[in-house]
Amino acid sequence: MHIYFLGICGTAMGHAALLMRSRGYEVSGADANVYPPMSNVLEAAGVDVAEGFDEKRLAAAMPDLVVVGNAMSRGNPEVEWLLSERRVRFFSLPELLSSFILGERRSIVVGGTHGKTTTSALTAFLLRGAGADPGYFIGGVPMDLPCGAELGRPEDPFVIEGDEYDSAFFDKRSKFIHYRPQILVVNNIEFDHSDIFRDLFDVRRSFSHLFKLVPAKGWILANGDDPNCPRAEDVPWTRLVAVGTGESNDLRIADFQEDAAGASFRLIWNGTEWGGVSWAQGGLFNARNAAMAALAAGFALYPGNPSRLSLEPLSGFSGVKRRLEKLHETGKVTVYEDFAHHPSAVGATLRSLRNRFPEAEICAVVEPRSNTMRTRSVQDPLVEALAKADRVLLGAVSRKELLAPDQCLDTGIVAGRLIEKGIEARALDKNADVLEELLRDTEAGGECGVIVFFTNGSFDGIASRYVGSLKEAGSRPKQAG
C-alpha cells in the first residue's frame, strides 16, 4: 500500500510518515518547502520527498491513500486534483492515526490548552521507566525519548497528544475526537485558537464531545483546580479522578517549592503518600504535568493501584525542547526559550522564573505569533502576564496584515500599560530591532539577569543569533587593563 503525505515536512506529518514507513508501507509526500531536520530524517528512512505541489506528479504516482495535512487548503493544486478526480481516498492526519496506528491500542490521550507536549513526553518516559514499551506521538522534541514518535509494542499503551485544533479543511472537528481515549488527561481548559473557536463556551463544547468517547471502564484525569474542567457529576458514564493542589483532589500536589536548581513536591494519592519528587523542571505547572503523567502511566500499568508506579525516574527527566529550554548561561545572564502561545502560559513561566531567580532582573522578549496571541482579545491578560517581568521587549505581530486593525493586538498599548505599572517596556516594529536592542546591551556589557524568548515560531531566529553573540563575546580574549 502506498501512502502519500500532502504537507509531509511538518513535525506531526513527518512523524506519522515515519510511523507508517516502520509498519512496512510505501511512503512518499510533498511540501511547499522541503527543509531539515524533518526532510533529512525522512530521506534517511527511505521516504521520497518532493518540493512543491504538482497534480500531474500526484496523478502519475497514483497512491492508494493521501493524507492531507492541516495546513493544506482549497486552491492547492494537489487538493484540487483529489477533489476533482475522486480516484484516490484521502484522510486527515487524525483519521490516519485512528485507523492505522491506534486501532485497538489502549490509548492515553493528553488534552488541554497547555502542557500537552510535556505531559505526553512525561507519560511515555514513565512507562518506559517502568519497563513498558509504549507507542507515542508527541508534537515536539522530547529530550529523554529516542524521537518524537514510536510504535512500541502493540500490547502496551499508546500515548498521543489530544489537540483541540481542527483536523483538516474538510473536517472541522477537533483532532482529539478521532483518538478514542481509554485514559484521558485534561490539563486545563481556556479560550484559545480564536481562529476556529468563538469563545470559551465553544472550546468547552468541543471537549464535551471528547469526554463522551471515554468508556465506562476508562478514566478521565482532570485538573481539579480548574473550574472549566469536568467534575464527576459531568461525566457519569465513566470514572473521573481530580488532580491538583486543593484538598478535595484525589491526587494532591503538596509542599511545592522551587529555586534556581529546580523544584520539589510530594504526591498524595487518596490521602496516602505516593512519593516525593525533586527535579530540574521549574513551575507548579510542570509539577501538575508530572502528576497527570504519573497517574496516567500508573492506571495504564496498575489499574487497581496507580501509586505502585515509581516516581523515581522523574528526577532524571530533561524536558522537551523549546519548553522553558535553557539556551545559554554565563556569569551574568541566563537565556531561555519558551514555546508560548497564550498569556496564561507566559504568566506561569514568568512566575516560575521569579521564584527561581528572586534577585535577578527578568527580561521577557515576546513574539505575538499564535492565532490567539495576535489578537486584541488577549490584550488585557497579556499585560497582566508580562507585569511579572522587569523589562519587556515586544516584537512584531506575526501576519499582522491578515487582521483587521480593530482585531489586531496593539503592542504599543501593551507597552504603554506596562510602563504605567513601572515596568520598562518597548514595542518594536521589526524583530530585527528587538535583536539590535539586545545586542546593544551586550556590547555595552549591560546584559544581566534572565532573558526569556516567548514564541511558538521562529522569531526570525533572533534567540539563536543573540545566544551566538553572547558566545562570541565570551570567547574573545580579555584585553589587559
C-alpha positions in Angstrom: 0.0 0.0 0.0 1.3 3.4 -1.0 0.5 6.3 1.4 1.2 9.9 0.2 1.5 12.8 2.7 0.4 16.2 1.5 2.5 18.6 3.7 5.0 16.0 4.8 7.7 18.2 6.3 5.5 19.4 9.3 6.5 17.8 12.5 3.3 15.8 13.0 3.0 14.8 9.4 6.7 13.7 9.2 6.4 11.7 12.4 3.3 10.0 11.0 5.0 9.2 7.7 7.9 7.6 9.7 5.4 5.5 11.7 3.7 4.3 8.6 7.1 3.5 7.0 8.1 1.5 10.1 4.9 -0.5 9.6 6.1 -1.5 6.1 4.0 0.8 3.9 5.4 2.6 0.9 5.5 6.2 1.9 6.1 9.4 -0.1 5.0 13.0 0.0 5.4 16.7 -0.9 5.6 20.0 0.8 5.9 23.6 -0.3 9.3 23.9 1.3 11.5 20.8 1.9 13.7 21.7 4.9 15.7 20.0 7.6 15.7 18.4 10.1 12.5 16.6 9.0 13.5 16.3 5.4 16.8 14.7 6.3 15.1 12.2 8.7 12.5 11.3 6.1 15.1 10.8 3.3 17.3 8.7 5.6 14.3 6.4 6.2 13.8 5.9 2.5 10.9 8.3 2.1 10.7 10.1 -1.2 10.0 13.8 -0.6 9.2 16.2 -3.4 9.3 20.0 -3.2 6.3 21.9 -4.3 2.8 20.7 -5.3 2.1 19.2 -8.7 -1.2 17.5 -9.6 0.5 15.7 -12.6 3.1 14.2 -10.3 0.4 13.0 -7.9 -1.7 11.6 -10.7 1.4 9.7 -12.0 2.2 8.3 -8.6 -1.5 7.2 -8.0 -1.1 6.4 -4.3 -3.7 4.3 -2.5 -4.3 6.9 0.1 -3.4 10.6 0.5 -3.1 12.1 4.0 -4.0 15.8 3.8 -2.1 18.0 6.3 -3.9 20.6 8.5 -2.1 23.4 6.7 -3.5 22.4 3.3 -6.5 24.3 1.9 -8.6 24.8 -1.2 -6.6 26.1 -4.1 -3.7 23.8 -3.5 -3.3 22.0 -6.9 -3.0 18.5 -5.4 -6.0 19.1 -3.2 -8.0 20.3 -6.2 -6.9 17.2 -8.1 -8.1 14.9 -5.3 -11.5 16.6 -5.1 -12.0 16.7 -8.9 -10.8 13.2 -9.9 -12.2 11.3 -6.9 -9.9 8.4 -7.8 -7.9 8.3 -4.5 -9.1 8.1 -0.9 -7.9 10.9 1.3 -7.8 11.1 5.1 -6.9 13.8 7.7 -3.9 13.1 9.8 -6.0 12.3 12.9 -8.1 9.9 10.8 -5.0 8.1 9.6 -3.7 7.8 13.2 -7.0 6.5 14.4 -7.4 3.9 11.6 -3.8 2.7 11.1 -2.0 3.3 14.4 -4.4 3.4 17.4 -6.7 0.7 16.3 -7.4 -1.4 19.4 -4.4 0.0 21.3 -5.0 1.3 24.8 -4.7 5.0 24.1 -3.7 7.6 26.6 -4.8 10.9 25.2 -3.4 14.1 26.7 -5.5 17.1 26.2 -5.9 20.7 27.5 -4.9 24.2 26.5 -1.4 23.9 27.9 1.1 21.2 28.8 0.1 18.5 26.3 3.6 18.0 24.8 5.4 17.9 28.2 2.8 15.7 29.8 2.8 13.3 26.8 6.6 13.1 26.9 6.5 12.5 30.7 3.9 9.7 30.4 5.9 7.8 27.8 9.0 8.4 29.8 7.5 7.0 33.0 6.0 4.0 31.1 9.4 3.2 29.7 11.0 3.7 33.1 8.6 1.0 34.4 9.7 -1.5 31.8 6.9 -1.0 29.2 7.5 -0.3 25.6 4.7 2.3 24.8 3.9 3.8 21.5 3.8 7.6 21.4 3.1 10.5 19.1 4.4 13.8 20.6 4.2 17.2 19.0 7.6 18.3 20.0 11.2 17.1 20.5 11.4 15.2 23.8 15.0 15.1 25.2 14.6 11.7 27.0 13.0 9.6 24.2 14.6 8.3 21.1 12.4 10.5 18.9 9.0 12.1 18.8 7.1 9.1 17.6 7.4 5.3 18.1 5.1 2.4 17.5 6.1 0.5 20.7 4.7 -3.0 21.5 1.1 -3.5 20.3 0.1 -4.8 23.8 1.4 -1.7 25.5 -0.3 1.7 25.7 -0.1 4.4 23.1 0.4 8.0 24.3 -0.8 10.7 22.0 -1.4 14.5 22.3 -5.1 15.3 22.0 -5.1 18.7 20.2 -8.4 20.6 20.2 -7.4 22.3 16.9 -9.4 21.2 13.8 -8.4 18.1 11.8 -8.4 19.4 8.2 -10.0 21.8 5.8 -12.7 19.2 5.2 -13.1 18.0 8.8 -13.5 20.9 11.3 -13.9 18.6 14.3 -11.1 18.8 16.9 -8.3 16.3 16.3 -8.8 14.6 19.6 -12.3 13.3 18.5 -10.5 10.7 16.4 -8.4 9.2 19.2 -10.9 7.2 21.4 -9.1 7.5 24.7 -9.1 4.8 27.3 -7.3 7.2 29.7 -7.9 10.9 29.0 -5.8 13.7 30.6 -7.4 17.2 30.8 -4.7 19.5 32.0 -6.7 22.7 31.8 -9.3 24.4 29.5 -9.0 28.0 28.4 -10.1 30.1 25.4 -7.5 29.6 22.7 -7.4 29.1 18.9 -9.5 32.2 18.2 -9.4 31.4 14.5 -11.7 28.4 15.0 -13.4 28.8 18.4 -15.8 31.7 19.1 -15.4 31.8 22.8 -14.7 29.6 25.9 -18.1 28.0 25.7 -17.3 26.8 22.2 -14.0 25.3 23.4 -15.7 23.6 26.3 -18.3 22.2 23.9 -15.7 20.5 21.8 -14.1 19.0 24.9 -17.5 17.7 26.0 -17.7 15.7 22.8 -14.3 14.1 23.7 -15.5 13.2 27.2 -18.3 11.2 25.8 -15.8 8.9 24.0 -14.2 7.7 27.2 -15.6 4.2 28.0 -17.2 3.2 31.3 -14.0 1.3 32.3 -11.8 4.2 31.3 -10.6 7.2 33.3 -10.7 11.0 32.9 -7.9 12.7 34.8 -9.0 16.3 35.2 -7.4 19.4 36.7 -9.5 19.7 39.9 -8.3 23.3 40.4 -9.6 24.5 37.1 -13.3 25.4 37.1 -13.5 24.8 33.4 -12.5 21.1 33.7 -15.2 18.5 34.2 -16.3 17.1 37.6 -17.5 13.6 38.3 -21.2 14.6 38.0 -20.5 16.0 34.5 -19.3 12.6 33.2 -21.4 9.9 35.0 -20.7 7.3 32.3 -17.0 6.9 33.3 -14.6 7.4 36.2 -13.1 10.8 36.9 -10.1 11.5 39.1 -9.3 15.0 40.1 -5.7 16.2 40.2 -4.4 19.4 41.8 -3.2 21.3 44.9 -6.6 21.6 46.6 -7.5 19.4 49.5 -10.5 17.9 47.7 -8.4 16.4 44.8 -7.9 12.6 44.6 -4.3 13.1 43.7 -2.8 16.1 45.5 0.3 18.1 44.8 1.7 19.2 48.2 4.6 21.2 49.5 5.7 22.6 46.1 8.9 24.6 46.3 11.3 25.9 43.6 14.6 27.6 43.3 17.4 28.1 40.7 18.2 24.3 40.8 14.6 23.2 40.0 11.6 22.2 42.1 10.4 19.7 44.7 6.9 18.5 45.7 5.0 15.5 47.1 2.2 13.5 45.6 -0.6 12.2 47.8 -2.9 9.6 46.4 -6.3 9.4 48.2 -4.8 10.6 51.4 -1.8 8.3 51.3 1.8 9.3 50.5 2.8 8.3 46.9 6.2 9.8 47.0 8.4 12.9 46.7 9.9 14.4 43.6 12.9 16.6 43.2 13.8 17.6 39.6 15.2 20.2 37.4 11.9 21.3 35.9 10.5 24.6 37.3 7.0 25.8 37.8 3.9 24.4 39.5 2.5 23.8 36.0 5.3 21.2 35.4 4.5 19.6 38.8 0.9 19.3 37.6 2.1 17.8 34.3 4.2 15.3 36.2 1.2 14.4 38.5 -1.0 13.8 35.5 1.6 11.7 33.7 2.3 9.6 36.8 -1.4 8.9 37.3 -2.0 8.1 33.6 1.0 5.8 33.4 0.0 4.3 36.8 -3.5 3.5 35.7 -2.3 2.0 32.4 0.1 -0.4 34.2 -1.6 -0.9 37.6 -5.3 -0.2 37.3 -6.1 -1.2 40.8 -3.4 1.0 42.4 -1.7 3.5 40.2 0.6 4.6 43.1 2.6 1.3 42.5 4.3 3.3 39.7 7.7 4.5 40.8 8.2 8.3 40.7 12.0 7.9 40.9 12.6 8.3 37.1 11.2 11.9 37.3 14.4 13.1 38.9 16.1 12.4 35.6 13.6 14.0 33.2 15.3 16.5 31.0 12.2 18.1 29.4 11.2 19.0 25.9 13.0 21.3 23.6 11.6 24.9 23.5 9.6 24.3 26.7 11.4 26.7 29.0 14.6 25.4 27.5 17.9 26.9 28.8 19.8 28.1 25.7 22.8 29.6 27.4 24.2 30.6 30.7 27.1 32.9 31.7 28.0 34.5 34.9 25.9 37.5 34.0 22.9 36.2 32.1 20.8 33.0 31.7 18.8 32.7 28.4 15.7 30.6 27.9 13.3 29.9 25.1 9.6 29.1 25.8 7.0 27.9 23.3 4.4 30.3 24.5 1.0 30.6 22.7 -1.2 32.1 25.4 -1.0 34.8 28.0 -1.6 32.4 30.9 1.3 30.3 29.8 3.5 33.4 29.7 2.4 34.4 33.1 3.0 30.9 34.6 6.5 30.8 33.2 7.4 34.3 34.5 6.1 33.4 37.9 8.3 30.3 37.9 11.4 32.3 36.9 10.7 34.9 39.6 10.6 32.1 42.2 13.8 30.6 40.9 15.7 33.9 40.5 14.2 36.3 43.0 17.1 38.8 42.8 17.6 38.8 39.1 16.2 41.2 36.5 13.9 39.3 34.2 13.5 40.4 30.6 10.6 39.0 28.6 11.1 39.1 24.8 7.8 38.3 23.1 6.7 37.5 19.6 2.9 37.6 19.3 2.6 34.8 16.8 -0.2 32.3 17.6 -3.7 32.9 16.3 -4.8 33.9 19.8 -1.7 36.0 20.8 -2.1 38.1 17.7 -5.5 39.4 18.6 -6.8 42.2 20.8 -8.9 39.7 22.7 -5.8 38.8 24.8 -4.5 42.4 25.3 -5.6 42.8 28.9 -4.4 39.2 30.0 -1.1 39.8 28.2 -0.4 43.0 30.2 -1.2 41.2 33.4 1.1 38.2 32.4 4.0 40.4 31.4 3.7 42.6 34.5 5.6 39.8 36.3 8.8 40.8 34.3 11.1 43.7 35.0 11.6 44.5 31.3 9.6 43.7 28.2 10.5 43.8 24.5 7.6 43.2 22.2 8.3 42.1 18.6 6.2 42.5 15.5 2.8 40.9 15.5 3.0 37.9 13.1 0.9 38.2 9.9 -0.5 41.5 11.1 -1.8 42.3 7.6 -4.3 39.5 7.8 -6.1 41.0 10.8 -8.5 44.0 10.8 -7.0 46.9 12.7 -9.6 46.6 15.5 -8.9 42.9 15.9 -5.1 43.0 16.0 -3.1 43.1 19.2 -1.8 46.6 19.8 1.7 46.1 21.2 2.1 49.8 21.7 -0.8 49.9 24.1 0.5 46.8 25.9 3.9 48.5 26.3 2.3 51.7 27.5 0.2 50.0 30.1 3.3 48.1 31.3 5.2 51.4 31.7 2.3 52.7 33.8 2.9 49.8 36.1 6.6 50.7 36.4 8.0 48.1 34.0 10.5 49.1 31.3 8.8 48.1 28.1 9.1 48.8 24.3 7.1 47.7 21.3 9.2 47.4 18.2 8.0 47.3 14.6 10.5 44.6 13.4 12.0 41.6 15.1 15.4 42.7 13.9 15.0 45.8 16.0 14.5 43.6 19.1 17.7 41.8 18.4 19.5 45.0 17.8 18.5 46.4 21.2 19.6 43.2 23.0 22.9 43.3 21.1 23.5 46.9 22.2 23.1 45.7 25.8 25.7 43.0 25.2 28.2 45.4 23.6 27.8 47.8 26.5 28.3 45.0 28.9 24.9 45.6 30.4 23.3 42.2 30.0 22.3 40.7 33.3 19.7 38.5 34.9 17.4 36.3 33.0 16.2 36.7 29.4 13.3 34.5 28.1 12.2 34.5 24.5 8.5 33.7 24.2 7.4 32.4 20.7 5.7 29.4 19.2 7.5 30.1 15.9 11.0 31.1 14.7 11.0 34.7 16.0 13.1 35.3 12.8 15.9 33.4 14.5 16.8 36.2 17.0 17.1 33.9 20.0 19.8 31.8 18.4 21.5 34.8 17.0 21.5 36.5 20.4 23.0 33.4 22.1 25.6 33.3 19.3 26.6 36.8 20.1 27.0 36.0 23.8 29.2 33.0 23.0 31.3 35.1 20.6 31.7 37.8 23.2 32.6 35.2 25.8 35.3 33.7 23.6 37.1 36.9 22.9 40.4 37.3 24.8 40.2 39.9 27.5 42.3 43.0 26.9 44.9 43.9 29.5 43.8 46.9 31.6 
